[in-house]
Amino acid sequence: QVQLVESGGGLVQPGGSLRLSCTASGSIFSINAMAWYRQAPGKGRELVARISSGGKTNIADSVLGRFTISRDNAKNTAYLQMNSLKPEDTAVYYCNADLLPWWELETDYWGQGTQVTVSS
């Protein structure tokens, strides 16, 4: 089965940094786009950053200049480098992938989420 596994969340002080990782595993033919979303308590899920297979990125205005998305295609892994963190960045961060599996028809996959808490 295709799975996305996330890691790197935790508690950090305002102004600090975290690096989130998301690795796709299973029988995957190719991965198109990978993205990071976040969801704060009581709020909807919002797109934070997206990166295409060719490396084109889209960054939300709220994190532009502070967050960077990247990917390592050889490792089927996407990263979210989070700098200058603010309390309003506190949320559960989810990895998403648009991919083509070998043995399944589903193309949209989500990770389990990783908690990021920015607090002093």
Helices and strands as residue ranges (DSSP letters): E 3-7, E 10-12, E 18-25, E 28-39, E 46-51, E 57-59, E 67-72, G 73-75, E 77-82, G 87-89, E 91-101, E 108-110, E 114-118
